């Protein structure tokens, strides 16, 4: 039996609460600082409130502290970790090894995808260091995830299933830092990969060149959607299914979380002996979830079943929404299409009368990227989540009654009340049941009321309401005070680094992290690009990608069995050019099926 977690993003407290209402088993949220989305920070007080709300459902809260750290920040982050531990946060998602070697830390750690986790060797090493959950690289195939789980079965694997995709392996993108002085590893990505480029082929050593593609978003990937592969991911060993989107608004989170909750529930209900939900409660959703109606750049399963075409949307990095054919259109809808020049055009619907008859014959596909009626629906309360509870009202002795309230997970509270006995004139089972079941806006719903009394005693409704209120309060305190304490995994004594020569790609930006690697067998540890001085004339590697432009454009000679018109198989005469003239050389390692982007 494996406990399965649907992990949702929370840009703030309100979004986190809505994620839980709509079915999340855990949420991840940014701390005041040091999260990989600098624009999505939250106060410790708000995180504490989210923790209290989540723990009602045995759901968890993970806080992202997954930037690389500078020496002058180590004392501040150590204090922040203490504060987050004190409010009951369940784990920290980190990148910098300085957090692992913090002597005061008493909270579990998850290895951020910024650590570039794509091999069983790396995952095993992280497990040996004491990481309890590892966020895998988005680029891994189903078979690769399965192999990691087979070789490292005792660590929980977290896998992305939905949302935006970085074109570079996470943690291995330096384009924003190199070009704009804004580090992606510090949560300040300038979205270099969403920009338009020319694709240029240099023809000879005299500098003649041919523009193969003009001003297209050649590095802008579609959004991930793996909803059709959830069961396969569980069977491959994934325990945590993660939705990307800590910058997304609350309506996005409501819609996408509710959709994946319903998909997961169907699997768990069919296979209860193998999979169980990791939190408790039951959601009532007041709308029909549809991820195509929320922000998306069209969808891809992104290497889930190997390399495919159409992983990118080279025409636009903006939301395309859902393709529409005969769907009903409403006033206020946003419609868009790719015109004959390959550019996105859009318009707002002011008034709907009748669809033009020529539309079905049009060669253009029309998309709706804003559904006015759907958004109006999501702006209202759209879900409730209730934990099942059972009542026991039992006569202890004449004039004394025991009332017990027990949650579906077995946590209970009870109190004894004294009331002068008076026989009722009518049967009391129904009114007592009705009164105790009135749980209103509490997180509970009554699934049973057991009444055991020697006589048909009369208990006034106002008295029962007061007893009910006190028991609900007692149960809430019991849940909060008895929430399971987190246990730290014990690091292995043989946790030497499998990496002996660390370049700037290891993202080491402070002396504590550098010493960490040196003490574990590293021979060389270079400084991260963010702190190392720029070398004149140096053309650094700024992106490492499994995605390949040549394959995307139908130019892959491994597939076509023809030679590219370049210098050699590696295509070193292809480059990207921004509108301001800056160029970036492409190198293709065809044996690894990998593309590298270098600054010039």
C-alpha positions in Angstrom: 0.0 0.0 0.0 1.4 3.4 -1.0 0.0 6.7 0.1 -0.5 9.1 -2.8 -0.2 12.8 -2.6 -1.7 15.4 -4.9 0.6 18.4 -4.4 -0.8 21.8 -5.3 0.8 25.3 -5.6 -0.2 28.2 -3.4 0.9 31.8 -4.2 -0.7 33.0 -1.0 -2.8 31.9 2.0 -6.2 32.2 0.1 -4.9 30.1 -2.8 -3.6 27.5 -0.5 -6.9 27.2 1.4 -8.8 26.9 -1.9 -6.3 24.2 -3.1 -7.1 22.2 0.0 -10.8 22.7 -0.4 -10.6 21.4 -4.0 -8.7 18.3 -3.1 -5.0 18.8 -2.5 -3.3 16.4 -0.2 -0.4 18.9 0.3 0.4 22.4 -0.8 3.8 24.1 -1.4 4.1 27.8 -0.7 6.9 30.4 -0.8 8.5 31.7 2.4 9.1 35.5 2.9 12.4 35.0 1.0 14.6 32.4 -0.7 11.9 30.7 -2.8 12.4 30.1 -6.5 9.6 32.5 -7.3 10.7 35.8 -5.8 7.3 37.3 -6.6 5.4 34.7 -4.5 6.7 35.3 -0.9 4.4 34.9 2.1 4.7 35.9 5.8 5.4 33.3 8.5 2.0 34.2 10.0 0.1 33.4 6.8 2.0 30.1 6.5 1.1 29.2 10.1 -2.6 29.8 9.3 -2.3 27.6 6.2 -0.6 24.8 8.3 -3.5 24.9 10.8 -6.0 24.6 8.0 -4.1 21.8 6.2 -3.5 19.7 9.3 -7.3 19.6 9.9 -7.4 17.3 6.9 -4.0 15.5 7.6 -2.8 17.4 4.6 0.8 18.8 4.6 2.4 22.2 3.9 5.8 22.3 2.2 7.7 25.6 2.1 10.0 26.4 -0.8 13.5 27.7 0.2 15.0 26.5 -3.1 17.2 29.4 -4.2 21.0 29.2 -4.0 22.3 31.2 -1.0 25.0 33.7 -0.5 27.3 33.8 2.6 25.6 36.9 4.0 22.2 35.1 4.0 23.1 32.0 5.9 22.3 33.4 9.4 19.0 34.8 8.1 17.8 31.5 6.5 18.8 29.5 9.6 16.5 31.8 11.7 13.7 31.4 9.1 14.1 27.6 9.2 13.6 27.7 13.0 10.5 29.8 12.7 9.0 27.5 10.0 9.8 24.5 12.2 8.0 26.1 15.2 4.8 26.7 13.3 4.6 23.0 12.2 5.6 23.2 8.5 5.9 19.6 7.3 9.0 19.9 5.1 11.2 22.4 3.3 12.0 22.1 -0.4 15.6 23.2 -0.9 18.4 23.4 -3.4 21.4 24.7 -1.5 23.4 22.2 0.5 24.0 24.8 3.2 20.5 24.1 4.4 21.3 20.4 4.8 24.3 21.1 7.0 22.4 23.6 9.3 23.1 22.2 12.8 19.9 23.6 14.2 17.6 22.1 11.6 14.8 19.9 12.9 12.6 19.6 9.9 12.5 17.2 6.9 14.0 18.3 3.6 12.8 17.6 0.1 15.3 17.9 -2.8 14.1 20.6 -5.2 14.0 19.9 -8.9 16.5 22.8 -9.1 19.0 20.1 -7.9 18.7 18.5 -11.4 17.5 15.1 -10.2 17.4 12.8 -13.3 19.4 9.7 -12.4 19.1 6.9 -9.9 22.6 7.6 -8.7 21.7 11.2 -7.8 18.5 10.2 -6.1 20.3 7.5 -4.1 22.9 10.0 -2.9 20.2 12.5 -1.9 18.4 9.7 0.1 21.7 8.8 1.8 22.1 12.5 2.8 18.7 12.4 4.5 16.3 13.8 1.9 12.9 12.2 2.3 11.4 13.2 -1.0 13.0 14.0 -4.3 11.5 16.2 -7.0 12.4 14.6 -10.3 13.3 16.4 -13.5 10.3 17.0 -15.7 12.1 15.5 -18.7 12.2 11.9 -17.4 10.2 9.3 -19.3 7.9 6.8 -17.7 10.6 4.1 -18.0 13.2 6.3 -16.4 11.0 7.1 -13.4 10.3 3.4 -13.0 14.0 2.6 -13.1 14.8 5.1 -10.4 12.0 3.7 -8.2 13.3 0.2 -8.8 16.8 1.1 -7.8 15.9 3.5 -5.0 12.5 2.2 -3.7 12.8 3.7 -0.2 12.5 7.4 -1.2 9.3 9.1 -2.2 9.4 10.4 -5.8 7.7 13.7 -6.6 6.7 14.1 -10.3 5.3 17.0 -12.1 2.0 16.4 -13.9 0.7 19.8 -14.9 1.8 23.3 -15.7 4.5 25.4 -17.3 7.8 23.8 -18.4 11.3 25.3 -18.4 13.1 24.4 -21.6 16.4 23.7 -19.7 16.9 21.1 -17.1 15.9 22.9 -13.8 18.9 24.4 -12.1 20.9 24.3 -15.3 19.6 27.5 -16.9 21.8 30.5 -16.7 20.4 32.5 -19.6 18.5 35.0 -17.4 21.6 35.6 -15.2 24.0 35.9 -18.2 21.8 38.2 -20.3 19.9 40.3 -17.8 21.7 39.8 -14.4 18.6 38.1 -13.0 19.3 34.6 -11.7 16.8 31.8 -12.2 18.5 30.0 -9.3 17.7 33.0 -7.2 14.0 33.2 -8.1 14.3 36.1 -10.6 14.0 34.4 -14.0 13.5 36.9 -16.8 11.8 34.3 -19.1 14.5 34.2 -21.7 13.0 31.0 -23.2 9.7 32.8 -23.9 11.3 35.4 -26.2 11.3 35.3 -30.0 14.4 34.2 -31.9 15.7 33.9 -35.4 17.2 30.5 -36.2 20.4 31.0 -38.2 22.6 28.6 -40.1 26.1 29.8 -40.8 27.0 28.6 -44.3 30.8 29.0 -44.4 33.8 30.4 -42.6 33.4 33.8 -44.3 30.3 34.4 -42.2 27.6 34.0 -44.7 24.4 32.8 -43.2 20.9 31.8 -43.9 17.9 32.6 -41.7 15.9 29.4 -41.4 13.2 30.7 -39.1 12.4 34.4 -38.3 11.2 35.6 -34.9 9.6 32.6 -33.5 9.4 31.4 -29.9 11.7 28.5 -30.5 12.4 27.7 -26.9 8.8 28.3 -25.5 7.4 24.9 -24.5 3.7 24.1 -24.3 2.3 23.4 -20.8 2.5 19.9 -19.3 -0.7 17.8 -19.0 -0.2 14.2 -17.9 -3.7 13.6 -16.7 -4.0 10.6 -19.1 -0.9 9.0 -17.5 -1.6 9.3 -13.7 -2.2 5.6 -13.2 1.0 4.7 -15.2 2.9 7.2 -13.1 1.7 5.6 -9.8 2.6 2.2 -11.2 6.1 3.5 -12.1 6.7 4.6 -8.5 5.6 8.2 -8.2 4.1 9.0 -4.8 3.6 12.7 -5.1 2.0 14.2 -8.2 2.8 17.9 -8.5 1.0 20.7 -10.2 3.2 23.7 -11.2 2.0 27.2 -10.6 3.0 29.3 -7.6 2.4 32.4 -9.7 -1.1 31.3 -10.9 -4.3 32.9 -9.7 -6.9 31.2 -7.5 -9.3 30.3 -10.3 -6.5 28.3 -12.0 -5.7 26.4 -8.8 -9.3 25.6 -8.1 -9.9 24.3 -11.6 -6.8 22.2 -12.1 -6.6 20.8 -8.6 -10.3 19.7 -8.7 -9.7 18.1 -12.1 -6.7 16.0 -10.9 -8.5 15.2 -7.7 -11.3 13.5 -9.6 -8.9 11.6 -11.9 -6.9 10.3 -8.9 -9.9 9.4 -6.9 -11.2 7.2 -9.7 -7.8 5.3 -9.7 -7.7 4.9 -5.9 -11.3 3.7 -5.7 -10.5 1.0 -8.3 -7.3 -0.1 -6.6 -7.7 0.4 -2.8 -5.3 -2.4 -1.9 -2.4 -0.7 -3.7 -3.0 3.1 -3.4 -4.5 5.2 -0.7 -5.0 9.0 -0.5 -2.5 10.6 1.9 -5.0 13.1 3.5 -8.6 12.8 4.6 -11.9 14.4 3.8 -14.4 14.5 1.0 -14.8 17.3 -1.5 -18.0 18.6 -3.1 -17.2 20.4 -6.3 -19.8 22.8 -7.6 -18.5 23.0 -11.2 -17.1 20.7 -13.9 -13.3 21.1 -13.9 -11.6 21.4 -17.3 -7.9 22.4 -17.4 -8.2 23.5 -21.0 -10.3 26.5 -19.7 -7.4 27.8 -17.6 -4.2 29.4 -18.7 -2.3 27.1 -21.0 0.0 27.3 -24.0 -1.6 24.2 -25.5 -0.6 20.9 -23.9 2.2 18.2 -24.1 2.9 15.2 -22.0 6.6 16.2 -22.4 8.8 13.0 -22.8 6.4 10.9 -20.8 6.4 8.3 -23.7 9.6 9.5 -25.3 10.5 12.3 -27.7 7.6 13.7 -29.8 7.0 16.6 -32.0 4.9 19.6 -30.9 6.5 20.1 -27.5 6.8 23.8 -28.2 4.3 26.4 -29.3 6.7 28.5 -31.4 4.0 31.0 -32.4 3.3 32.5 -29.0 4.1 32.1 -25.3 0.7 33.4 -24.3 -2.3 31.4 -23.3 -4.2 29.7 -26.2 -7.0 28.1 -24.1 -9.3 25.5 -25.6 -10.0 24.9 -29.3 -13.7 25.6 -30.1 -15.8 24.2 -32.9 -19.4 24.2 -31.9 -19.1 25.3 -28.3 -21.4 28.0 -27.0 -19.7 31.4 -27.0 -20.7 34.1 -24.4 -20.4 37.8 -24.2 -17.0 38.7 -22.7 -15.2 35.6 -24.0 -11.7 36.0 -25.3 -11.0 34.3 -28.7 -7.7 34.0 -30.5 -6.1 32.3 -33.5 -2.8 32.0 -35.3 -3.1 34.0 -38.5 -1.6 33.2 -41.9 1.7 34.9 -40.9 2.1 32.6 -37.9 1.2 35.3 -35.4 -1.3 35.3 -32.5 -4.3 37.5 -33.0 -7.2 37.8 -30.5 -10.3 39.7 -29.7 -13.0 40.1 -27.0 -16.5 39.1 -27.8 -18.8 42.1 -27.2 -22.1 40.6 -28.3 -23.1 37.1 -29.4 -25.8 36.9 -32.1 -25.0 33.9 -34.4 -21.7 32.3 -35.4 -20.7 33.2 -39.0 -21.5 30.3 -41.3 -18.1 30.3 -42.8 -16.3 29.5 -39.6 -16.5 25.7 -39.8 -14.8 25.9 -43.3 -12.1 28.3 -42.1 -8.6 26.8 -42.3 -7.8 28.6 -39.0 -8.4 27.0 -35.6 -10.2 29.3 -33.2 -9.4 29.1 -29.5 -11.1 30.5 -26.5 -8.5 31.7 -24.0 -11.0 33.3 -21.6 -14.3 31.7 -20.8 -16.4 34.5 -19.2 -19.1 32.2 -17.8 -16.6 29.7 -16.5 -14.6 32.4 -14.7 -17.8 33.9 -13.2 -18.5 30.4 -11.8 -15.0 30.1 -10.4 -15.2 33.5 -8.7 -18.0 32.1 -6.4 -17.5 29.5 -3.7 -17.0 26.4 -5.7 -16.0 23.6 -3.2 -16.4 22.3 0.3 -14.2 19.7 2.0 -15.6 17.8 5.0 -14.1 15.2 7.3 -16.5 12.5 8.3 -17.3 12.3 12.1 -19.4 10.0 14.2 -21.3 11.0 17.4 -21.9 8.9 20.4 -24.3 10.2 23.0 -24.3 7.8 26.0 -26.0 7.9 29.4 -23.3 7.4 32.0 -25.7 7.3 34.9 -28.9 9.2 35.6 -28.4 12.9 35.0 -25.0 12.4 33.4 -24.2 12.1 29.7 -21.0 11.3 27.8 -20.7 12.9 24.4 -17.9 11.6 22.0 -17.0 12.9 18.6 -14.7 10.7 16.5 -13.2 11.6 13.1 -12.8 9.2 10.2 -9.1 8.9 11.0 -9.9 7.8 14.6 -9.0 11.0 16.4 -11.7 11.8 19.0 -12.7 14.1 21.8 -15.3 13.5 24.5 -16.8 15.3 27.5 -19.3 14.4 30.2 -22.2 16.8 30.8 -24.6 16.9 33.7 -28.3 17.6 33.0 -31.4 17.1 35.2 -33.3 14.1 33.8 -36.7 14.8 32.3 -38.7 12.3 30.2 -39.7 13.6 26.8 -43.2 13.5 25.5 -42.1 12.4 22.0 -39.3 10.2 20.6 -36.0 12.0 20.9 -33.8 10.0 18.4 -34.6 12.2 15.4 -34.3 15.6 17.0 -31.0 14.7 18.8 -29.6 13.3 15.5 -30.7 16.4 13.6 -29.2 18.8 16.2 -25.8 17.0 16.5 -25.6 16.8 12.7 -25.8 20.6 12.3 -22.1 21.1 11.8 -22.5 24.2 9.6 -19.2 25.8 8.4 -17.0 23.5 10.5 -14.7 21.2 8.5 -16.9 18.2 9.6 -20.0 16.3 8.4 -21.8 13.8 10.5 -21.8 10.3 9.1 -23.4 8.7 12.0 -25.1 9.4 15.4 -25.3 6.6 18.0 -27.6 7.3 20.9 -27.5 5.0 23.9 -29.9 6.0 26.7 -31.9 4.0 29.2 -34.9 6.2 28.9 -36.4 8.7 26.4 -34.7 11.6 28.1 -35.4 15.1 26.9 -32.4 17.2 26.1 -33.3 20.8 24.9 -32.0 21.7 21.5 -30.1 24.7 22.9 -28.3 22.4 25.3 -27.4 20.0 22.5 -26.1 22.9 20.4 -23.8 24.0 23.2 -22.5 20.5 23.8 -21.9 20.2 20.0 -20.0 23.4 19.9 -17.7 22.5 22.8 -17.0 19.0 21.3 -16.1 20.5 18.0 -13.7 22.9 19.7 -12.2 20.1 21.7 -11.7 18.0 18.7 -9.9 20.9 16.8 -7.5 21.3 19.7 -6.9 17.5 19.8 -6.1 17.5 16.1 -3.7 20.4 16.4 -2.0 19.2 19.5 -1.6 15.6 18.4 -0.5 16.1 14.8 2.2 13.5 14.2 5.7 15.0 14.8 8.0 14.9 11.8 10.9 12.5 12.0 14.2 13.4 10.4 15.8 10.8 8.2 19.2 9.6 9.4 22.0 10.4 6.9 24.1 7.5 5.8 27.7 7.4 6.9 28.7 6.6 3.3 27.3 9.7 1.6 30.3 10.8 -0.4 29.5 12.8 -3.4 29.4 11.0 -6.7 30.6 14.2 -8.3 34.4 14.9 -7.9 34.8 18.0 -10.2 32.1 20.6 -9.8 31.9 23.5 -12.2 29.6 26.5 -12.0 26.8 24.1 -13.0 26.8 22.8 -9.4 25.4 26.2 -8.3 27.7 26.6 -5.2 27.4 30.2 -4.0 28.5 30.1 -0.4 31.4 28.7 1.6 29.2 26.4 3.7 27.9 24.6 0.6 31.5 24.5 -0.9 32.8 22.9 2.3 30.0 20.4 2.2 31.1 19.0 -1.2 34.8 19.1 -0.3 34.2 17.1 2.9 32.4 14.5 0.8 35.2 13.8 -1.7 35.0 16.6 -4.3 38.4 17.5 -5.7 37.3 20.8 -7.3 34.4 23.1 -6.5 34.0 26.2 -8.7 31.8 29.1 -7.8 28.3 29.6 -9.2 27.9 32.0 -12.1 26.1 34.4 -9.8 29.2 35.0 -7.7 32.0 34.2 -10.1 33.4 37.2 -12.1 32.6 37.1 -15.8 35.4 36.0 -18.0 36.1 38.2 -21.0 35.8 36.3 -24.3 34.3 33.3 -22.5 31.2 31.7 -24.1 29.6 29.8 -21.3 27.0 27.0 -21.5 23.7 28.7 -20.4 21.2 26.0 -21.1 21.1 22.2 -21.2 18.0 20.8 -22.8 16.5 17.5 -23.6 14.1 19.4 -25.9 15.7 19.8 -29.4 14.9 22.5 -31.9 16.1 20.4 -34.8 13.7 17.6 -33.8 10.8 20.0 -33.2 11.3 21.6 -36.7 11.7 18.2 -38.5 15.4 18.7 -39.1 16.7 15.8 -37.0 19.1 13.7 -39.1 18.8 10.7 -36.7 15.1 10.5 -37.7 15.4 11.5 -41.4 18.7 9.7 -41.9 20.0 12.7 -43.8 22.9 15.0 -43.0 22.1 18.5 -41.8 23.6 21.2 -43.9 26.0 22.2 -41.1 29.5 21.6 -40.1 29.0 18.1 -38.6 26.4 16.0 -36.9 26.5 18.3 -33.9 25.2 21.2 -36.0 27.6 23.7 -34.5 26.7 26.3 -37.2 23.2 26.8 -35.9 22.5 29.6 -33.6 19.6 31.6 -32.1 19.5 35.4 -32.5 17.4 37.8 -30.4 15.8 40.9 -31.9 18.6 43.0 -30.4 21.2 41.0 -32.3 22.6 38.9 -29.4 23.4 35.4 -30.6 23.5 32.0 -28.9 25.3 29.1 -30.4 23.5 25.7 -30.5 25.3 22.4 -30.0 23.6 19.0 -30.5 24.9 16.0 -28.7 23.0 13.4 -30.8 24.3 10.4 -28.8 22.6 11.8 -25.7 19.7 13.4 -27.6 20.6 16.7 -25.9 20.8 20.3 -27.0 23.1 22.9 -25.5 22.8 26.6 -25.7 26.0 28.8 -25.5 26.4 32.5 -25.2 28.5 34.2 -27.8 
